């Protein structure tokens, strides 16, 4: 449908204050193209293309600027009104996913969405290959990463069931556990984390490194389990044991599985595909992605991406680089999530899983860490060592070994976050970042006590 809106700009001393947010522009009047940018302080009309507005502008007064815009007016596509963060809202799925069952009834607004997409100028790409980056690493701060999207649906279900606390489980530096702890506290719920560690450290204070610092600051209750015992008992039994204990204490616990990866959590990345579709609609050069590349650690993200891409208009092939277990495990696990939604499709038909675990989950080689450092130095994008670092490393290795497979393709890489995990690798990283020295100030430079103010 066609919708005409009025957007008011207060332009004063090269600053612009937006009083309304609109959609894809079809016509514009009295607006310089340089003013169309993705800055949150301006107007989020085009999350992919950005430009500076810190330039002299010809307007110096309050004006009314009229747009004719194209919008699909439903509750999910409409511009978000203010004060919706941390609110629970009814959920309507994309039309192409409305046949899936069961459908979520509600979702919490936990992420800073939509996350941006931008060109990623990686070195040594095959001929005419483009890589674009979906920045789910900046979907929040304490809540950053791909887990936020899953938690929007899982937390809504927990609240609907009357839970007063959340249980989840993962590795000692689990991004999912950190995000869950923060989301739970935002919603006034207690959080219990079962964290897997070495048998040498299971009886010791786990410390305050990386994700642990955030978890402990927000008051999460931490239960440590050795990797050996975890392997013999399993995550489901461990969370059930803690659930029974809390029930006997009169609590009302809600269990979230490893990585938030169940059929309900899968909706987080089904919805992300709709977000990508909407972002592509704002691009005037008809950008279309041939492939989506993402790390795979528990399976829910690749299930949502591959199903959404297959059902929706994107039709991009999803390539998952597994950072633990093996491809056959993830094909089977993803199939279970798809069957749980009555999707009626084989996982092997909609996702390609490649092994990128290297020495094992959360174990990073010196070569992989060197890669993370080189990509940061070359592009400014910091990858985490456990997930996206290994996935990008695997992708570029495959491109070098099979360039014809990737030539001329447009690829969207999903950065799933995990920056805090780098803090657990600082000792390994130290030899790679030696670019410092004491500044040499010649003795001829005048010196006077008190001239240098230290604020």
C-alpha positions in Angstrom: 0.0 0.0 0.0 1.1 3.6 -0.4 1.4 5.7 2.7 2.3 9.4 2.9 4.0 10.5 6.1 5.4 13.8 7.2 8.9 13.9 8.8 10.0 16.9 10.7 13.7 17.9 10.8 15.1 20.5 13.0 18.3 21.6 11.3 20.6 23.8 13.3 24.3 24.2 13.1 24.7 21.1 10.9 22.7 18.9 13.3 19.5 17.1 12.5 16.8 16.0 14.9 14.4 13.4 13.6 10.8 13.4 14.9 9.6 10.3 13.0 11.1 7.3 11.3 9.9 6.2 7.9 10.4 3.4 5.4 11.8 2.9 1.9 11.7 6.2 0.0 10.1 6.2 -3.5 10.0 9.9 -3.9 11.7 12.7 -2.0 11.3 16.5 -1.9 13.7 19.1 -0.5 16.1 16.4 0.8 19.8 16.1 -0.1 20.9 12.5 -0.8 23.7 13.0 1.6 21.2 13.2 4.4 20.1 9.5 3.9 22.3 7.7 6.3 22.1 4.9 8.9 23.2 6.8 12.0 20.9 6.1 14.9 21.0 9.8 15.7 19.5 10.5 12.2 17.1 8.4 10.2 17.3 4.6 9.7 16.0 4.5 6.1 18.9 2.5 4.7 20.8 0.3 7.1 23.2 -0.8 4.4 24.4 2.4 2.8 25.8 5.1 5.1 27.3 8.4 4.5 28.4 11.4 6.6 26.1 14.2 7.5 28.8 16.3 9.1 28.9 18.6 6.1 27.5 22.1 5.6 23.8 21.9 4.8 21.7 24.4 3.0 18.9 24.2 5.5 18.9 26.4 8.5 15.4 26.4 9.8 12.5 24.1 10.7 11.0 22.5 7.6 8.4 20.0 6.7 9.6 17.4 4.3 7.1 15.1 2.6 7.8 11.5 1.6 5.8 9.0 -0.3 6.8 5.7 1.1 6.1 2.0 0.5 5.3 0.1 3.7 3.7 -3.2 4.6 1.7 -2.1 7.5 1.7 -4.9 10.1 2.8 -4.9 13.7 6.3 -6.2 12.9 7.1 -4.0 9.9 5.8 -0.7 11.4 8.4 1.7 12.7 8.9 0.9 16.4 7.4 3.5 18.7 9.6 4.7 21.6 10.1 2.8 24.8 9.6 -0.7 23.3 12.9 -2.1 24.5 12.4 -4.9 27.1 8.6 -5.0 26.3 6.7 -8.2 25.5 4.7 -7.9 22.3 2.4 -10.1 20.2 4.3 -11.9 17.4 3.1 -12.3 13.8 5.4 -14.4 11.7 6.5 -13.6 8.1 3.8 -14.6 5.6 6.0 -17.3 4.2 6.5 -18.9 7.6 2.9 -18.7 8.8 2.3 -22.4 8.1 4.9 -23.6 10.5 3.7 -25.1 13.8 3.8 -24.2 16.6 4.0 -20.5 16.1 5.2 -18.2 18.9 2.6 -16.0 20.4 4.9 -13.3 21.8 8.4 -12.0 21.8 10.4 -9.7 24.0 12.3 -6.8 22.5 15.9 -7.5 23.7 18.1 -6.8 20.7 19.1 -3.5 19.1 17.7 -4.4 15.8 18.0 -4.3 12.8 21.8 -4.9 13.0 23.8 -3.2 10.2 25.0 -4.8 7.0 28.2 -3.5 5.3 30.8 -4.5 2.8 33.7 -6.5 4.3 36.8 -5.9 2.4 38.6 -9.1 3.1 42.0 -9.8 1.5 42.6 -12.4 -1.2 39.1 -13.1 -2.2 38.4 -15.1 -5.5 37.7 -13.0 -8.6 34.6 -10.9 -8.4 33.6 -12.3 -5.1 32.0 -9.9 -2.6 31.6 -10.5 1.2 29.1 -8.5 3.2 28.9 -8.6 7.0 25.8 -8.8 9.1 26.8 -7.3 12.5 24.9 -9.3 15.0 28.0 -8.8 17.2 26.6 -5.4 17.9 23.0 -6.4 18.7 23.6 -5.0 22.2 26.5 -4.9 24.7 26.1 -7.3 27.5 23.4 -9.0 25.3 25.4 -8.9 22.1 25.5 -11.8 19.6 23.2 -14.2 18.0 21.8 -15.6 21.3 19.8 -12.4 21.7 17.5 -13.2 18.8 16.7 -16.6 20.3 16.2 -15.2 23.8 13.5 -12.8 22.5 11.3 -15.8 22.0 12.5 -18.0 24.8 12.2 -15.3 27.5 8.7 -14.5 26.3 7.7 -18.1 26.8 9.3 -18.2 30.3 7.3 -15.2 31.4 4.1 -16.6 29.9 4.7 -19.8 31.9 5.1 -17.8 35.2 8.8 -18.6 35.7 10.7 -16.8 38.4 14.1 -18.1 37.4 16.0 -19.4 34.3 18.3 -22.4 34.1 20.8 -22.8 31.2 24.1 -24.6 30.5 27.2 -24.2 28.5 31.0 -23.8 28.5 32.9 -21.8 31.0 33.1 -18.9 28.5 29.6 -19.4 27.0 28.3 -16.3 25.2 24.8 -17.8 25.5 25.0 -18.2 29.3 26.2 -14.6 29.6 23.4 -13.2 27.4 20.8 -15.3 29.3 22.1 -14.0 32.6 21.7 -10.4 31.5 18.3 -11.0 29.8 17.0 -12.7 32.9 18.0 -9.9 35.2 16.5 -7.3 32.8 13.2 -9.1 33.2 13.6 -9.5 37.0 14.3 -13.2 36.9 17.0 -15.1 38.7 19.5 -17.0 36.6 21.2 -20.3 37.3 24.1 -21.3 35.0 25.7 -24.7 34.8 29.2 -24.1 33.4 31.5 -26.8 32.0 35.2 -26.5 33.0 38.3 -28.7 33.5 38.4 -31.3 36.3 41.5 -29.4 37.6 39.5 -26.2 38.1 36.0 -27.5 39.0 36.6 -26.9 42.7 38.1 -23.5 42.3 36.6 -20.0 42.0 36.1 -19.6 38.2 37.4 -16.0 38.2 36.2 -12.9 36.5 37.6 -13.2 32.9 35.5 -12.4 29.9 31.9 -13.6 30.1 32.3 -14.7 33.7 32.7 -11.1 34.8 29.4 -10.0 33.3 27.6 -13.1 34.6 28.8 -12.6 38.2 28.2 -8.9 38.1 24.5 -9.4 37.3 24.2 -12.0 40.1 23.9 -15.3 38.2 24.2 -18.4 40.3 27.0 -20.5 38.9 27.3 -24.2 39.2 30.5 -25.8 37.9 30.7 -29.2 36.3 33.8 -31.0 34.9 34.0 -31.7 31.2 34.3 -35.4 32.0 31.2 -35.5 34.1 29.3 -33.4 31.6 30.2 -35.9 28.8 28.9 -38.8 30.9 25.7 -37.3 32.3 24.7 -34.9 29.5 23.2 -31.4 29.4 19.6 -32.4 29.6 20.0 -34.5 32.8 22.2 -31.9 34.4 19.6 -29.1 33.9 16.8 -31.5 35.0 18.7 -32.2 38.3 19.0 -28.5 39.0 15.4 -27.9 38.0 14.1 -30.6 40.5 16.3 -29.0 43.2 14.8 -25.6 42.6 11.2 -26.9 42.4 11.7 -28.5 45.8 12.7 -25.0 47.1 9.4 -23.6 45.8 10.9 -21.9 42.8 9.4 -21.9 39.3 12.4 -22.6 36.9 12.4 -22.4 33.1 15.1 -24.4 31.3 16.8 -23.1 28.2 18.9 -25.7 26.4 22.5 -25.3 25.2 22.8 -22.2 23.0 19.0 -21.6 23.2 18.8 -24.1 20.3 15.3 -25.6 20.3 12.5 -25.2 17.9 11.2 -22.1 19.7 14.7 -20.5 19.7 14.9 -21.2 15.9 12.4 -18.4 15.4 15.1 -15.9 16.2 16.8 -16.5 12.9 13.7 -17.1 10.9 12.9 -13.5 12.0 16.4 -12.4 11.1 15.8 -13.5 7.5 12.8 -11.2 7.4 15.0 -8.4 8.7 17.6 -9.1 6.0 14.9 -9.1 3.3 13.7 -5.7 4.5 17.2 -4.3 4.5 17.8 -5.5 0.9 14.6 -3.7 -0.2 16.2 -0.4 0.7 19.1 -0.9 -1.7 18.8 0.7 -5.1 21.3 -1.4 -6.9 19.3 -4.7 -6.5 21.9 -6.4 -4.2 21.2 -10.1 -3.9 23.1 -12.6 -1.7 24.0 -15.9 -3.2 25.3 -17.4 0.0 25.1 -17.0 3.8 28.0 -18.1 5.9 27.8 -18.5 9.7 29.5 -20.4 12.5 27.6 -23.3 14.0 28.0 -24.2 17.7 24.6 -25.6 18.8 22.4 -25.6 15.7 19.6 -23.2 16.3 21.0 -20.3 14.3 21.6 -22.4 11.2 18.2 -24.0 11.4 16.5 -20.6 11.4 18.7 -19.1 8.7 18.4 -22.0 6.4 14.7 -22.5 6.8 14.0 -18.8 6.5 16.1 -18.4 3.4 14.5 -21.4 1.8 10.9 -20.3 2.6 11.3 -16.6 2.0 12.5 -14.5 -0.9 16.2 -14.6 -0.1 16.9 -18.1 -1.5 20.6 -17.9 -0.5 22.4 -21.2 0.3 23.5 -21.4 3.9 27.0 -22.6 4.6 27.6 -23.5 8.3 31.1 -23.9 9.7 30.9 -26.1 12.7 33.1 -25.3 15.7 32.3 -28.5 17.6 31.0 -32.0 16.8 30.9 -33.0 13.2 28.7 -32.2 10.2 26.6 -35.4 10.5 25.6 -34.4 14.1 24.5 -31.0 13.0 22.5 -32.3 10.0 20.6 -34.6 12.4 20.2 -32.0 15.1 19.0 -29.4 12.7 16.6 -31.9 11.2 15.1 -32.4 14.7 14.5 -28.6 15.0 12.9 -28.4 11.5 10.7 -31.4 12.3 9.7 -29.7 15.5 8.3 -26.9 13.4 6.6 -29.2 10.9 8.8 -27.6 8.2 8.6 -30.6 5.8 12.1 -30.2 4.5 15.4 -32.0 4.8 18.3 -30.2 6.5 20.7 -31.6 4.0 18.8 -29.8 1.2 18.9 -26.3 2.7 22.3 -26.1 4.6 25.8 -27.2 3.9 27.8 -28.0 7.0 31.6 -28.0 7.0 34.0 -28.9 9.8 35.9 -25.9 11.3 36.5 -27.1 14.8 40.2 -27.5 14.4 41.7 -28.9 17.7 38.2 -28.8 19.4 35.6 -26.5 20.8 37.0 -23.3 22.3 40.6 -24.5 21.6 42.3 -22.1 19.3 45.6 -22.7 17.4 48.2 -20.0 17.0 47.4 -19.9 13.3 43.7 -19.2 14.0 44.6 -16.5 16.5 47.0 -14.9 14.0 44.2 -14.9 11.5 41.9 -13.1 13.9 44.6 -10.5 14.5 45.3 -10.0 10.8 41.6 -9.6 9.9 41.2 -7.0 12.7 44.3 -5.1 11.5 43.1 -5.3 7.8 39.4 -4.5 8.2 38.8 -3.2 11.7 36.4 -6.1 12.4 37.3 -8.1 15.6 36.3 -11.7 15.4 35.9 -14.0 18.4 38.2 -17.0 18.6 35.5 -19.6 19.3 32.8 -19.0 16.6 33.1 -16.4 13.9 36.9 -16.5 13.9 36.9 -20.1 13.1 34.1 -19.7 10.6 35.8 -16.9 8.7 39.1 -18.8 8.8 37.3 -21.9 7.4 35.6 -19.8 4.7 38.7 -18.1 3.4 40.6 -21.4 3.5 37.9 -23.0 1.4 38.0 -20.0 -1.0 41.7 -20.5 -1.4 41.4 -24.2 -2.0 38.2 -24.0 -4.2 38.2 -20.5 -5.8 35.8 -21.6 -8.6 33.2 -22.5 -6.1 33.0 -18.9 -4.8 34.0 -16.8 -7.8 31.5 -14.0 -8.7 29.3 -14.7 -5.7 27.9 -12.3 -3.2 28.2 -13.7 0.3 26.6 -12.5 3.6 28.7 -13.5 6.6 26.8 -13.4 9.9 29.0 -12.2 12.7 27.5 -13.9 15.7 29.5 -12.0 18.4 31.6 -13.3 21.3 34.1 -10.5 21.8 34.3 -11.2 25.5 35.7 -14.7 24.7 38.9 -13.0 23.4 39.8 -12.0 27.0 40.3 -15.7 27.8 43.0 -15.9 25.1 45.1 -12.8 26.0 48.1 -14.9 26.9 48.1 -16.5 23.5 47.4 -13.2 21.8 50.2 -11.2 23.5 53.0 -12.3 21.1 50.9 -11.2 18.1 50.3 -7.6 19.3 53.7 -6.1 20.0 53.1 -2.8 18.1 54.1 -0.5 21.0 57.1 1.5 22.1 57.9 4.3 24.5 57.5 7.7 22.8 60.8 9.4 22.2 60.7 13.1 23.1 64.0 14.8 22.3 65.8 16.6 25.1 65.6 19.9 23.1 61.8 20.0 23.6 61.1 22.6 26.4 59.9 21.2 29.7 58.0 23.0 32.4 56.4 21.5 35.5 52.6 21.6 35.5 52.2 22.5 31.8 50.7 19.2 30.9 47.3 18.9 32.5 46.2 15.4 33.3 42.4 15.3 33.4 
